[in-house]
Amino acid sequence: MKRTTLPNTDSIEELAKFWDAHDLTDFESDLEEVAEPVFVRAKGVTLSIALEPTEAGHLQQIARSRGVNRNTVIRQWILERLHQSSSTGRPPNKASNRTARKSHRG
């Protein structure tokens, strides 16, 4: 019986095809323990945002239509707004604060 070897590629597509057709336990003898972390989390700040269930559902629909997760959509929106505010020289939520104040008054 011919033994398959592990792929030597950085192509995510090729690796995905390979692992869709193979099982990791078939390659136990090829695995090695490493002392250092292989993947290191990016240094960033994690934020938590409270949304109403309908808002979260709408966000999920948008994310699904784009083929990404909700966090990716939110991050893209925040980065776009930060970029816009740095281009215009005004704070990122100045306009939305005025709108929010008006809606609270009546």
C-alpha positions in Angstrom: 0.0 0.0 0.0 1.4 3.4 -1.1 1.7 5.9 1.8 0.6 9.5 1.1 3.0 12.2 2.2 2.2 15.5 3.8 1.9 18.3 1.3 4.7 20.8 1.1 2.8 24.0 0.2 1.6 27.2 1.7 -1.5 27.2 -0.6 -4.6 27.2 1.6 -6.7 25.8 -1.2 -4.3 22.9 -1.7 -4.1 22.2 2.0 -7.9 22.4 2.4 -8.3 19.8 -0.4 -5.7 17.6 1.1 -7.2 17.6 4.7 -10.7 17.2 3.3 -9.5 13.9 1.9 -7.2 12.7 4.7 -7.2 12.2 8.5 -4.6 13.6 10.8 -4.3 10.3 12.7 -2.9 8.8 9.5 0.2 11.0 9.9 0.9 10.6 13.6 4.4 9.4 12.9 5.1 12.6 10.9 4.1 14.9 13.7 6.5 16.5 16.1 6.0 18.4 19.3 7.2 22.1 19.2 8.4 24.1 22.2 7.5 27.6 20.8 4.0 28.7 19.8 3.3 28.3 16.1 0.4 30.8 16.0 0.6 34.0 18.1 -2.5 36.2 18.6 -2.2 39.6 17.2 -1.8 42.3 19.9 -5.0 44.2 19.8 -7.9 45.3 21.9 -11.1 43.3 22.0 -14.3 45.2 22.4 -17.7 44.0 23.4 -20.8 45.6 21.9 -24.4 45.1 23.1 -27.0 44.9 20.3 -30.7 44.2 20.4 -31.6 40.7 19.0 -33.1 42.3 15.9 -29.9 44.3 15.3 -27.7 41.2 15.8 -29.9 39.3 13.4 -29.6 42.0 10.8 -25.8 42.1 11.3 -25.7 38.3 10.9 -27.7 38.5 7.6 -25.2 41.1 6.2 -22.2 39.0 7.3 -23.7 35.9 5.7 -24.4 37.7 2.5 -20.7 38.8 2.4 -19.4 35.3 3.3 -17.7 36.5 6.5 -18.4 36.5 10.2 -20.1 39.3 12.2 -16.8 40.5 13.7 -15.3 41.0 10.3 -18.2 43.2 9.2 -18.1 45.3 12.4 -14.3 45.6 12.1 -14.6 46.7 8.4 -17.2 49.3 9.4 -15.1 50.7 12.2 -12.0 50.9 10.1 -13.9 52.7 7.3 -15.3 55.2 9.7 -11.9 55.8 11.3 -10.4 56.3 7.9 -13.2 58.8 7.0 -12.8 60.8 10.2 -9.0 61.0 9.7 -9.6 62.2 6.1 -12.1 64.9 7.1 -10.5 66.0 10.4 -13.7 65.6 12.4 -14.4 63.1 15.2 -15.8 59.7 13.9 -19.2 59.9 15.5 -20.0 63.6 15.6 -22.8 63.4 13.1 -24.3 60.2 14.7 -24.3 61.9 18.1 -26.4 64.8 16.8 -28.8 62.3 15.2 -28.9 60.3 18.5 -29.6 63.4 20.6 -32.5 64.4 18.2 -34.1 61.0 18.4 -34.0 61.0 22.2 -35.7 64.4 22.4 -38.7 63.3 20.6 
